[in-house]
Amino acid sequence: MKAITEDSKNIVFYEGNHMVVKLVYSGRFSKKASLIDAENHVYEIVAVDFWKKKFEIRHNQQCLLKMKKKWNGNAEISTNRNSVSDILVFKHKGFWNSRYVIQDKDERELAAVRSTFRWKGFRYDFDIEVTDSLKRKDNHYVILGLMVYLLRDLKRQHAGGGAATGAAVAAIT
């Protein structure tokens, strides 16, 4: 599976040649986003606290998933379908070969994503590996969209941190 950045606000996910879901941001630097699947169902990513660390993923005003970002870059995604609770963890894996994964509570990898930088257009594209156990879950495309949403947010934070550090060093010298 591949996710291709079309412009600063749209990332389209393809399985082969078929579009399966689209991640759409409301603005260029906004955290407000929604996921639109192939049947045009809209899943909104909504911040529920002031610090924008807790999110809900809603479909028709009903909460499907909850997401909580941690200080170390990890995030917990919790589902509660039919009184069965499931927690997935988004985290960084590797040092030289940097990739990000979604793991279940037993630390089994369900999906992995790697970003590749495109000089033409100055954008990131994403290569996604998905296991069959994740594909069997309801709305697994929403989970994959959240994975890319979190990765893009982490990259934005790292770039902002580097810029802030560079400005602080320049101010000191």
ZIGI-V644795 format. One record per residue. RES is the residue in one small letter. NEAR is the number of other C-alpha atoms within 8 Angstrom. D_LAST is the distance of its C-alpha to the last C-alpha in Angstrom with 2 decimals. Layout:
# ZIGI-V644795
RES:NEAR:D_LAST / RES:NEAR:D_LAST
This chain:
# ZIGI-V644795
m:10:46.83 / k:10:44.01 / a:12:41.78 / i:11:40.66 / t:11:38.10 / e:8:39.89 / d:7:37.22 / s:6:34.40 / k:10:37.03 / n:11:39.77 / i:12:40.11 / v:13:43.66 / f:12:45.14 / y:13:47.87 / e:9:50.46 / g:5:51.88 / n:5:52.35 / h:6:52.90 / m:10:50.37 / v:11:50.46 / v:14:47.72 / k:13:45.03 / l:13:41.78 / v:11:41.12 / y:12:38.08 / s:9:38.67 / g:7:35.42 / r:7:32.65 / f:4:30.17 / s:8:32.93 / k:7:33.96 / k:10:37.49 / a:12:39.57 / s:11:43.13 / l:14:45.03 / i:13:48.12 / d:11:50.58 / a:8:53.24 / e:5:55.78 / n:6:53.41 / h:8:52.93 / v:10:49.71 / y:12:47.62 / e:11:44.96 / i:12:41.77 / v:10:41.29 / a:11:38.68 / v:8:40.61 / d:8:37.95 / f:6:35.17 / w:5:32.33 / k:8:33.78 / k:10:34.33 / k:12:38.14 / f:13:40.04 / e:14:43.67 / i:13:45.21 / r:13:48.17 / h:11:51.15 / n:6:53.53 / q:5:51.81 / q:6:52.59 / c:9:49.87 / l:11:50.18 / l:11:47.04 / k:12:44.39 / m:12:40.88 / k:10:38.39 / k:10:34.79 / k:9:33.39 / w:5:29.86 / n:4:29.76 / g:9:30.53 / n:11:34.27 / a:11:36.77 / e:12:40.39 / i:12:42.96 / s:11:46.22 / t:11:49.52 / n:10:52.66 / r:7:55.58 / n:4:59.16 / s:5:58.12 / v:7:56.44 / s:8:52.79 / d:9:50.46 / i:10:46.79 / l:11:44.61 / v:13:41.09 / f:13:38.39 / k:11:35.96 / h:10:33.86 / k:8:35.69 / g:7:34.67 / f:5:31.55 / w:4:31.91 / n:5:34.51 / s:9:32.93 / r:11:35.52 / y:12:36.24 / v:15:39.63 / i:13:41.98 / q:14:43.93 / d:12:46.88 / k:9:47.38 / d:5:48.72 / e:6:45.51 / r:7:47.41 / e:10:45.41 / l:12:46.92 / a:13:44.51 / a:12:41.45 / v:13:39.07 / r:10:36.77 / s:9:34.57 / t:8:34.45 / f:8:32.11 / r:9:33.90 / w:6:32.08 / k:5:34.88 / g:5:34.18 / f:7:30.80 / r:10:32.44 / y:10:33.36 / d:12:36.96 / f:12:38.29 / d:11:40.97 / i:11:42.85 / e:8:45.33 / v:10:47.78 / t:9:50.40 / d:6:53.93 / s:7:53.63 / l:10:50.92 / k:9:52.99 / r:7:55.85 / k:7:53.90 / d:5:54.39 / n:6:51.69 / h:10:49.82 / y:9:48.27 / v:10:46.63 / i:8:45.08 / l:9:43.82 / g:12:42.38 / l:8:40.58 / m:12:39.19 / v:10:37.60 / y:9:36.49 / l:8:34.66 / l:9:33.14 / r:8:31.86 / d:9:30.40 / l:9:28.62 / k:8:27.17 / r:8:25.96 / q:8:24.33 / h:8:22.60 / a:8:21.34 / g:8:20.12 / g:8:18.44 / g:8:16.63 / a:8:15.54 / a:8:14.45 / t:8:12.47 / g:8:10.78 / a:8:10.11 / a:8:8.84 / v:8:6.33 / a:7:5.39 / a:6:5.66 / i:5:3.80 / t:4:0.00
